[in-house]
Amino acid sequence: MIGGGDVTKELLNSVNLKQHEIIIVEKDQNKCAEIGEKYDVLVINKDATDVSIYTKDIDMTALDAILALTDKDEVNVFVLTIAKLYNVPFRLARVKSNNIAELIMKLDLGVPITIPSIVSNMIKNFLDSLKEAKFITELGNMKLYWMTLTSADKAIGRRLDELGLPDDVKILLVFDGNSIRTLSSEEILNNGYQLLLMSEHTDIEEIIRLLKG
């Protein structure tokens, strides 16, 4: 992971460090000290544009993935370029510019994650599914929908097993603003939950009535 900012720390909190050997490259000495104290990872205190990192400090041929997570697009493109030269199998960069993202894809440097676009699309998905379920696709006889719950909805404050949903209606996943996960039958539904629903026979209007009232 190149860069020791908030995204890197969130990843370190969620990744099983016993299953992955992780190296962090960060130029800020204080961030290096903080990461080194909290996580069982190797920390290299150097600027990501220092070529010696890739020729001496790290065995690039042994890497499965490289994640360029600094807040500078040009640095992240540089890192992906080096990683491609060493044939690192998976290469990902956090970028701000859509033009840079397009360049990364055209040059086959790796996977660009465009933060502003992701955030705006996530917000749009919330807004598009506030009052009506947003149809996604069909899988055989099954239809998939996104639906966003608001504080005024009937389902808020209730458990999944209290909703009386028909047997053919399943809530596959919930996005709570922080993570996408499965929803247990005992969990209380909260304002802002975005639900991925699957239905075979039940009309979507009936599902909306049961969840939103």
Secondary structure as the mmCIF struct_conf table of DSSP 4:
data_model
#
loop_
_struct_conf.conf_type_id
_struct_conf.id
_struct_conf.beg_label_comp_id
_struct_conf.beg_label_asym_id
_struct_conf.beg_label_seq_id
_struct_conf.end_label_comp_id
_struct_conf.end_label_asym_id
_struct_conf.end_label_seq_id
STRN STRN1 ILE A 2 ILE A 2
BEND BEND1 GLY A 5 GLY A 5
HELX_RH_AL_P HELX_RH_AL_P1 ASP A 6 SER A 14
BEND BEND2 VAL A 15 VAL A 15
TURN_TY1_P TURN_TY1_P1 LEU A 17 GLN A 19
STRN STRN2 ILE A 23 VAL A 25
BEND BEND3 LYS A 27 LYS A 27
HELX_RH_AL_P HELX_RH_AL_P2 GLN A 29 LYS A 38
BEND BEND4 TYR A 39 VAL A 41
STRN STRN3 LEU A 42 ILE A 44
BEND BEND5 LYS A 46 LYS A 46
TURN_TY1_P TURN_TY1_P2 ALA A 48 THR A 49
TURN_TY1_P TURN_TY1_P3 VAL A 51 VAL A 51
HELX_RH_AL_P HELX_RH_AL_P3 SER A 52 SER A 52
HELX_RH_PI_P HELX_RH_PI_P1 ILE A 53 ASP A 57
BEND BEND6 ILE A 58 ILE A 58
HELX_RH_3T_P HELX_RH_3T_P1 MET A 60 ALA A 62
BEND BEND7 ASP A 64 ASP A 64
STRN STRN4 ALA A 65 ALA A 68
BEND BEND8 ASP A 71 ASP A 71
HELX_RH_AL_P HELX_RH_AL_P4 ASP A 73 LEU A 85
TURN_TY1_P TURN_TY1_P4 TYR A 86 ASN A 87
BEND BEND9 PRO A 89 PRO A 89
STRN STRN5 PHE A 90 VAL A 95
BEND BEND10 LYS A 96 LYS A 96
HELX_RH_AL_P HELX_RH_AL_P5 ASN A 98 LYS A 106
TURN_TY1_P TURN_TY1_P5 LEU A 107 ASP A 108
STRN STRN6 VAL A 111 THR A 114
HELX_RH_AL_P HELX_RH_AL_P6 ILE A 115 ASP A 128
TURN_TY1_P TURN_TY1_P6 SER A 129 SER A 129
BEND BEND11 LEU A 130 GLU A 132
STRN STRN7 LYS A 134 LEU A 139
TURN_TY1_P TURN_TY1_P7 GLY A 140 ASN A 141
STRN STRN8 MET A 142 THR A 148
TURN_TY1_P TURN_TY1_P8 SER A 151 ALA A 152
BEND BEND12 ASP A 153 ASP A 153
TURN_TY1_P TURN_TY1_P9 LYS A 154 GLY A 157
STRN STRN9 ARG A 159 ARG A 159
HELX_RH_3T_P HELX_RH_3T_P2 LEU A 160 GLU A 162
BEND BEND13 LEU A 163 LEU A 163
TURN_TY1_P TURN_TY1_P10 ASP A 167 ASP A 168
STRN STRN10 VAL A 169 PHE A 175
BEND BEND14 GLY A 177 ASN A 178
STRN STRN11 ILE A 180 ARG A 181
TURN_TY1_P TURN_TY1_P11 SER A 185 GLU A 186
HELX_LH_PP_P HELX_LH_PP_P1 GLU A 187 GLU A 187
STRN STRN12 ILE A 188 ILE A 188
HELX_LH_PP_P HELX_LH_PP_P2 LEU A 189 LEU A 189
TURN_TY1_P TURN_TY1_P12 ASN A 191 GLY A 192
STRN STRN13 GLN A 194 SER A 199
BEND BEND15 GLU A 200 THR A 202
HELX_RH_AL_P HELX_RH_AL_P7 ILE A 204 LYS A 212
#
